[in-house]
Amino acid sequence: MLSRAANLVIEAHERGYRVADDGEVISPMGQTLKQCLDKEGYWTFNLKPSEGGCATRVYVHRLAAYQKFGGNLFTPKIEVRHLDNNKDNNTPGNLALGTRHDNIMDLPESVRVAVAKNAARRRRKLSQAQAVALREDRRKGASYAKLTAKYGITKGAVSYIVNGKTYRN
């Protein structure tokens, strides 16, 4: 069973909506449609209902990917990738299918590293002051076992802190 978003892409395509080679959305009447950015920076357009109701948003990159890859777009755990990392570029040559990992690996290394560091900071159990205190306790001769018990972290985490691999500043 396909998601609502997938069914909307199929419906838009069946009704004659297309993404042109320049990334613009063309209506069944041949008119260029207005596109809107969603909160994550992806272009959408409104699909007017065939009978009453409200218009619904369709993602331009997903319609373009459906035109290019057909039903393979809806394979579980498959995403649309923007090869140049530019969400504005919905041209067919810029779109590919891949996994979440592929999508992440498309990002420049500096961006991937920054995202990973930010995620690691959010997962930290100790404050910077506690890490400094832990290092001081170790310098005063506290064993790793005592440090793990005192700070409630693993021996590996203690080692990383003591050796400056984490909490560097």
C-alpha positions in Angstrom: 0.0 0.0 0.0 1.4 3.4 -1.0 1.5 6.5 1.1 -0.8 9.4 0.5 2.2 11.4 -0.9 3.0 8.6 -3.3 -0.6 8.4 -4.5 -0.7 12.2 -5.0 2.4 12.0 -7.3 0.8 9.2 -9.3 -2.5 11.1 -9.5 -0.7 14.3 -10.7 1.1 12.3 -13.3 -2.0 10.5 -14.5 -3.9 13.9 -14.8 -1.1 15.2 -17.0 1.1 17.3 -14.8 4.7 17.2 -15.8 8.1 18.6 -14.7 9.8 20.1 -17.7 13.6 19.6 -18.4 14.2 23.0 -16.8 12.5 21.9 -13.5 9.3 23.9 -14.0 5.9 22.3 -13.4 3.6 22.2 -16.4 -0.2 21.8 -16.0 -2.2 19.5 -18.3 -3.2 22.7 -20.2 0.5 23.5 -20.9 0.8 26.4 -18.4 3.7 26.8 -16.1 2.5 26.5 -12.5 3.5 28.6 -9.5 5.7 26.7 -7.1 6.0 27.2 -3.3 8.8 26.3 -0.9 7.9 24.2 2.0 9.5 24.7 5.4 12.4 22.3 4.5 13.2 24.1 1.3 11.6 21.7 -1.2 9.5 23.1 -4.1 5.8 22.0 -4.2 2.8 22.8 -6.3 -0.9 22.6 -5.6 -2.8 19.8 -7.2 -6.4 20.9 -7.6 -8.9 18.2 -6.7 -10.7 16.6 -9.5 -14.0 16.9 -7.6 -14.5 19.4 -4.7 -12.3 19.5 -1.7 -9.1 21.3 -1.1 -5.9 21.5 -3.2 -3.0 19.3 -1.9 0.7 19.8 -2.2 2.8 17.7 -4.4 6.6 17.7 -4.2 8.2 18.7 -7.5 11.3 16.6 -7.1 9.1 13.5 -6.5 7.0 14.1 -9.6 10.2 14.6 -11.6 11.6 11.4 -10.1 8.4 9.5 -10.9 8.6 10.6 -14.5 12.2 9.4 -14.7 12.1 6.2 -12.6 8.5 5.2 -12.5 7.3 3.0 -9.6 10.9 2.4 -8.5 10.5 5.7 -6.6 8.2 4.0 -4.2 10.5 1.1 -3.2 10.8 1.0 0.6 13.7 3.0 2.0 14.4 4.7 -1.3 14.7 8.5 -1.5 15.1 11.1 -4.2 18.6 12.5 -4.2 19.6 15.9 -5.5 23.1 15.1 -6.8 24.3 18.7 -6.6 22.7 19.2 -3.2 20.6 22.0 -4.6 16.9 21.5 -3.7 16.1 24.2 -6.3 17.4 22.0 -9.1 14.7 19.6 -10.1 16.0 18.9 -13.5 16.0 15.2 -14.5 19.8 15.0 -14.7 20.2 16.2 -11.1 17.9 13.6 -9.6 18.7 10.0 -8.7 17.3 7.4 -6.4 19.1 6.0 -3.4 19.1 5.2 0.2 19.2 7.7 3.1 22.9 6.9 3.4 23.5 7.8 -0.3 21.6 11.0 0.3 23.8 11.9 3.3 27.0 10.9 1.4 26.0 13.4 -1.3 26.6 16.2 1.2 30.0 17.9 1.2 32.2 16.3 3.9 32.4 19.6 5.9 28.6 19.5 6.2 28.5 15.9 7.2 31.1 16.4 9.8 29.3 19.5 11.2 26.0 17.5 11.4 27.7 14.6 13.1 29.4 16.8 15.7 26.2 18.6 16.4 24.4 15.3 16.9 27.3 14.1 19.2 27.1 17.3 21.3 23.3 16.7 21.9 24.0 13.2 23.1 26.7 14.1 25.6 26.0 13.2 29.2 28.5 15.5 30.8 28.8 19.3 30.7 32.1 20.9 29.7 32.8 21.7 33.4 32.2 18.0 34.4 34.7 16.9 31.7 37.3 19.3 33.0 36.7 18.0 36.5 37.0 14.4 35.3 40.4 15.2 33.7 41.5 16.8 36.9 40.4 13.8 38.9 42.4 11.5 36.6 45.5 13.7 36.9 45.1 13.3 40.7 45.2 9.5 40.3 41.6 8.4 40.1 41.2 5.1 38.4 39.0 4.6 35.3 36.7 2.4 37.5 36.3 5.2 40.0 35.7 7.8 37.2 33.1 5.6 35.5 31.2 5.2 38.8 31.5 8.9 39.8 30.4 10.3 36.4 28.0 7.5 35.3 29.7 7.0 31.9 31.5 4.0 30.3 35.2 3.3 30.5 35.5 4.1 26.8 33.8 7.5 27.3 36.3 8.2 30.2 39.2 7.3 27.9 37.9 9.6 25.1 37.6 12.5 27.6 40.9 11.9 29.3 42.7 11.6 25.9 41.1 14.7 24.5 39.1 13.0 21.7 35.8 14.5 23.1 35.2 17.6 25.2 38.4 19.2 23.7 37.7 22.7 24.7 
